[in-house]
Amino acid sequence: MNLLPAKQSRVLVVDDEAGVRTALEASFLRQGWCVETARGVQEASLAMNRMRFDLVVSDIRMRDGDGFDVLSSARKSAPSTPVILLTAYGSVPEAVVSMRGGAFDYLTKPVTFEQLQTAAHKVMQRAGQSGIDAASRAGTASTRIVGRSAQLLKALERSRAAASTDADVLIEAESGTGKELFARYIHDASSRSRKPFVAINCAALPESLLESELFGHARGAFTGANAAKPGKLELANGGTLLLDEIGEMPLNLQPKLLRVLQEREFERLGETRNIRLDIRVVATTNAPLATMVEDGRFRSDLFYRLNVIPLSIPPLRERCDDIPILAEHFAAKFAAGNGSEIPILSPGFLKQMQTHSWPGNVRELANFMRRVLSLHQDGVIDAEHFNEESRDFPTARPEPASMPAVGMTISTLERVHLENTLALTNGNRTHAAEMLGISLRTMRNKIKEYGLPARRYA
């Protein structure tokens, strides 16, 4: 029986024994919880400082402290967060101390998950009675950011600082690093967390539709506009607007967005009535906007207006310490989704995972783990499984085609350089566009312009 409300809630599991952490995480995941784990008091304190939890479940006896330290940290970071303490050394004095310290419940190991779920059910009942909407707090399921590397924690610390203000944020990072996750984290950790979070992908819509989607339109504003429609700006009023891949926004639309950011008001297409806005804008890009400004492909005034708080997310190759943690996280997540037991990831497998550069970052790693778990359900995943499923990883860069002789046309030079770069990235258009400093839309247009095989460069 699922004892949770309709919206997913978050639990922090704290234990210095890996087996206990894994078992509790798997059990909570099967019941629909979003689970964060910590190996001790210090990691638990860091987790509670960067996000809020609906429940904390902590062991009492740990190497770097005890559950009472976790309880104290919870009282400081989020006094309303209920804490359940577990111990293999149950005693009346400890129970008295824990309850006086503000613990919601006290359970003695070995504890069945049914006991734990009963206590968790009481937590959710209390939340409902007090009118707490757990899913609207900072740190909802949509802001699951996994990792403990210094680089990632630095980015999270900067995000938390940005969340405490209303300033607009520009996130520049490679594809697959989790730009939207960080945008949602900033929203959920801000005072706007109970207001809408609305996203629009500037690269996914044709130019003719992007303006209407952003600003909305009045009835009869253009052919086919049979009814008035609010745009993303209006829908995000009071909350946060994510402008995903802002570098893909057409130049003729950029001045209109600049006016919105400066004046905090806009008009629907086909209307003259101004609509006042109270929003925070978070923009993301996988191409350096400063370079695009130099090349005349992005307005400098809009760049400076967006770049109030710049945020950079490190690529996965720069935080190798997070690779085993991410692998274990996705293994637990996908196993729970399949209703299967969580496999054991051998040290050899995790070591092999750290040898790959992961050019697609966390997205590539997640898809690889889904592949491994789908094809190998033997209970233990080892180095042989990595070697078998990573055969399609590029092992060596292909030799580029020879450059044309001096005197060849500029278009020929451009075509050959484009082909060489696509060969270097194994046909990956996104990575090739990043290397060339152009947008994915421009890359697609160039492939079409030079008649290159589109299927080969998918």
Secondary structure by P-SEA (a helix, b strand, c coil): ccccccccbbbbbbcccaaaaaaaaaaaaaaccbbbbbccaaaaaaaaaaccccbbbbbcccccccaaaaaaaaaaacccbbbbbbcccccaaaaaaaaaacccccccccccaaaaaaaaaaaaaaaaaacccccccccccccccccccaaaaaaaaaaaaaaaccbbbbbbbcccccaaaaaaaaaaaccccccbbbbbccccccccccccccccccccccccccbbbbccccccccbbbbbcccccccccaaaaaaaaaaccccccccccbbbbbbbbbbbbbcccaaaaaaaccccaaaaaaaccbbbbbbcccccccaaaaaaaaaaaaaaaaaccccccccaaaaaaaaaccccccaaaaaaaaaaaaaccccccccaaaaaaaacccccccccccccccccccaaaaaaaaaaaaaaaacccaaaaaaaacccaaaaaaaaaaacccccccc
